[in-house]
């Protein structure tokens, strides 16, 4: 099974509304668990692997960064977001705002960004993929908590292109 087939299977499971699907072939096994807000997945080459809930562990880490932009987020809720450009995840993985916990975030709410500027990292299958902005503008809102799982095409940032 290749990456595209796995991504299609995960999208199908999330849209079908089932809670768990396991698929086993001779050289690997994949288990996809679908909870209320996220899709968790584990892929293993000959070993059998069981997916564990990912939301419980990162909650304390995500709470501190989320508290800083709260006033801006509250103001943005009342605004019309149709004038903003949405930067979406190009892959399934884990979203990181900084290269390591002791480093500053790549971008914060209010930062001016340029097209091609690195704005976050998405870890997929132990590979850290640098995600670049596809537009220049100002970050209005970060839509995902640090260390959270993200799906393909999930909105990550709102950017004001003006």
C-alpha positions in Angstrom: 0.0 0.0 0.0 1.4 3.4 -0.9 1.0 6.8 0.8 -1.9 7.9 -1.5 -3.9 4.7 -0.8 -3.4 5.1 2.9 -4.5 8.8 2.8 -7.6 7.8 0.7 -8.4 5.0 3.2 -8.2 7.5 6.2 -10.4 10.0 4.4 -12.9 7.3 3.6 -13.0 6.1 7.2 -13.5 9.6 8.6 -16.4 10.3 6.2 -18.0 6.9 6.7 -18.5 7.5 10.4 -17.1 4.2 11.6 -15.0 4.2 14.8 -12.3 1.8 13.8 -11.0 -0.1 10.8 -8.1 -2.6 10.6 -6.5 -3.9 7.4 -3.9 -6.6 7.4 -1.8 -7.7 4.4 1.2 -10.0 4.3 3.8 -7.3 4.9 2.0 -4.8 7.1 -1.0 -4.0 9.2 -2.9 -0.6 9.5 -5.4 0.3 12.1 -7.4 3.5 11.8 -9.4 4.8 14.7 -11.9 7.7 14.2 -12.9 9.7 17.2 -15.1 12.8 17.4 -12.6 15.4 16.2 -9.5 13.5 15.0 -8.4 10.5 13.0 -5.6 8.5 14.5 -3.6 6.1 12.5 -0.7 3.7 12.9 1.2 2.1 10.1 3.8 -0.7 10.7 5.8 -2.8 8.4 5.9 -6.5 9.6 5.0 -5.8 13.2 1.5 -5.5 14.6 0.8 -2.1 16.1 -2.2 -0.7 18.0 -3.1 3.0 17.9 -3.2 4.8 21.2 -5.2 8.0 21.9 -2.9 11.0 21.0 -5.0 13.8 22.5 -4.3 13.0 26.1 -0.5 13.5 26.2 -0.2 16.8 24.3 -3.0 18.6 26.2 -0.7 20.3 28.9 1.8 21.4 26.2 -0.9 22.9 24.0 -2.6 24.8 26.8 0.2 27.3 27.4 0.6 28.5 23.8 -3.1 28.7 23.2 -3.7 31.0 26.0 -1.6 33.9 24.6 -3.6 34.5 21.4 -7.0 34.0 23.1 -8.1 37.7 22.9 -7.3 37.8 19.2 -9.1 34.5 18.6 -12.2 35.8 20.5 -12.2 38.9 18.3 -11.8 36.8 15.1 -14.9 34.7 16.0 -17.2 37.6 15.4 -15.5 38.6 12.1 -16.3 37.4 8.6 -13.5 35.0 7.7 -14.3 34.8 4.0 -11.8 37.6 3.3 -9.0 35.5 4.7 -6.9 32.9 2.9 -6.8 29.5 4.6 -3.5 27.6 4.6 -4.3 23.9 4.7 -2.3 20.9 5.6 -0.8 19.1 2.6 -0.6 15.8 4.5 -1.6 13.8 7.4 0.7 14.0 10.5 1.4 15.9 13.7 1.5 19.7 13.6 4.3 21.6 15.2 4.6 25.4 15.5 8.4 25.3 16.3 11.4 23.1 15.5 11.7 22.0 19.1 9.9 22.8 22.4 12.6 25.2 23.5 12.7 27.2 20.2 10.3 30.0 19.3 7.3 29.5 17.0 7.9 29.9 13.3 5.0 32.3 13.1 2.6 33.9 15.6 -0.7 35.7 15.3 0.0 39.2 13.8 3.2 38.2 12.1 3.8 39.3 8.5 4.7 36.3 6.3 6.0 36.0 2.7 5.2 33.4 0.1 7.6 30.5 0.5 8.3 31.3 4.2 8.4 28.2 6.5 5.4 28.5 8.9 5.2 25.1 10.6 6.4 21.5 10.6 4.2 18.4 10.0 5.7 15.1 11.2 4.6 12.1 9.1 6.1 8.6 9.5 9.0 10.0 11.5 9.8 12.5 8.8 9.7 16.2 9.6 8.2 18.2 6.7 8.7 21.9 6.5 5.5 23.6 5.4 5.8 26.9 3.5 3.2 29.6 3.1 1.5 29.7 -0.3 0.7 33.4 0.1 2.1 36.6 1.6 0.1 38.4 4.3 -0.5 38.7 8.0 -1.3 35.7 10.3 -4.8 36.3 11.7 -5.4 33.0 13.5 -3.7 29.7 14.2 -6.4 27.0 13.8 -4.5 24.0 15.2 -2.9 23.4 18.6 0.8 22.5 18.8 1.5 18.8 18.8 -1.9 18.0 17.5 -2.7 15.4 14.8 -3.9 17.0 11.5 -5.6 15.5 8.5 -5.0 16.1 4.8 -6.5 19.4 3.7 -7.3 20.5 7.3 -7.1 24.3 7.8 -4.0 25.4 9.7 -3.8 29.2 9.5 -6.0 32.1 8.5 -4.0 34.8 6.6 -5.0 38.3 5.7 -3.5 38.8 2.2 -4.1 42.6 2.1 
